[in-house]
Amino acid sequence: MKITDETITYVAALAKLELSDDEKDRAKTDLENIISYMDTMNEIDTSNVEPMSHAFPMKNVFREDVVTNGDERDNLLSNAPVKKDGCFIVPKTVE
């Protein structure tokens, strides 16, 4: 696919970019190379390749969401210089 100057100007406007003439020429070459590579990728026979969501055979690798620290309010508030009704009291910062 041939990328035109109008295409580069249009894409730059969509991306809100101001490109110099040299940058437009480089972008044009880069986009042509990308599209050429995509054409090469489309030639690969993938009919026997099973669709996958990840390149490695991974299942859920996240740990279970289990509460481990429990109710330690009194322990945490023991470090507070000033406290009231189970909360920290801090100086007012906004008038």
C-alpha positions as CSV (number, residue, x, y, z in Angstrom):
1,M,0.0,0.0,0.0
2,K,1.3,3.4,-0.9
3,I,1.1,6.1,1.7
4,T,0.4,9.5,0.3
5,D,1.3,12.9,1.7
6,E,-2.4,13.6,2.3
7,T,-2.6,10.4,4.5
8,I,0.4,11.6,6.6
9,T,-1.1,15.1,7.0
10,Y,-4.5,13.5,8.0
11,V,-2.9,11.1,10.5
12,A,-0.8,13.9,12.0
13,A,-3.9,16.1,12.3
14,L,-5.8,13.2,14.1
15,A,-2.9,12.8,16.5
16,K,-2.6,16.6,16.9
17,L,1.0,16.6,15.7
18,E,2.8,19.3,13.8
19,L,5.4,17.6,11.6
20,S,8.2,19.2,9.6
21,D,8.6,18.1,6.0
22,D,11.5,15.8,7.0
23,E,9.4,14.2,9.8
24,K,6.6,13.7,7.3
25,D,8.9,11.9,4.9
26,R,10.2,9.7,7.7
27,A,6.7,9.0,8.9
28,K,5.6,8.1,5.4
29,T,8.5,5.6,5.0
30,D,7.8,4.1,8.5
31,L,4.1,3.6,7.8
32,E,4.9,2.0,4.4
33,N,7.3,-0.4,6.1
34,I,4.7,-1.2,8.8
35,I,2.0,-1.9,6.2
36,S,4.4,-3.9,4.1
37,Y,5.3,-6.0,7.1
38,M,1.6,-6.6,7.8
39,D,1.1,-7.8,4.2
40,T,4.0,-10.3,4.9
41,M,2.3,-11.4,8.1
42,N,-1.0,-12.0,6.2
43,E,0.8,-14.4,3.9
44,I,1.6,-16.8,6.7
45,D,-0.7,-19.9,6.9
46,T,-2.3,-19.8,10.3
47,S,-5.1,-22.2,9.5
48,N,-3.7,-24.9,11.9
49,V,-2.9,-22.5,14.7
50,E,-5.3,-22.6,17.7
51,P,-6.4,-19.2,18.9
52,M,-4.9,-18.2,22.2
53,S,-5.1,-15.4,24.7
54,H,-1.4,-15.6,25.8
55,A,1.8,-16.9,24.2
56,F,2.6,-19.0,27.2
57,P,0.3,-21.8,28.6
58,M,-0.7,-19.8,31.7
59,K,-3.8,-20.0,33.8
60,N,-4.9,-17.5,36.5
61,V,-1.6,-16.6,38.2
62,F,-3.1,-14.3,40.7
63,R,-3.3,-15.2,44.3
64,E,-6.6,-15.5,46.1
65,D,-7.8,-12.2,47.6
66,V,-7.7,-13.1,51.3
67,V,-7.6,-10.6,54.2
68,T,-4.5,-11.3,56.3
69,N,-4.2,-8.4,58.6
70,G,-7.6,-8.4,60.2
71,D,-8.8,-5.7,62.7
72,E,-5.8,-3.9,64.0
73,R,-7.4,-0.4,64.4
74,D,-6.3,-0.1,68.1
75,N,-2.7,-1.2,67.2
76,L,-2.5,1.3,64.4
77,L,-4.0,4.1,66.4
78,S,-1.5,3.5,69.2
79,N,1.0,5.5,67.1
80,A,-1.3,8.5,66.6
81,P,-0.3,11.6,68.5
82,V,-3.9,12.7,68.6
83,K,-7.0,10.5,68.0
84,K,-10.7,10.7,68.5
85,D,-13.5,8.1,68.0
86,G,-11.1,5.6,66.3
87,C,-9.7,8.1,63.8
88,F,-6.5,10.1,63.4
89,I,-6.8,13.8,64.2
90,V,-4.7,15.9,61.9
91,P,-4.2,19.7,61.5
92,K,-6.5,21.5,59.1
93,T,-4.8,22.1,55.7
94,V,-7.5,23.8,53.6
95,E,-9.3,26.9,54.7
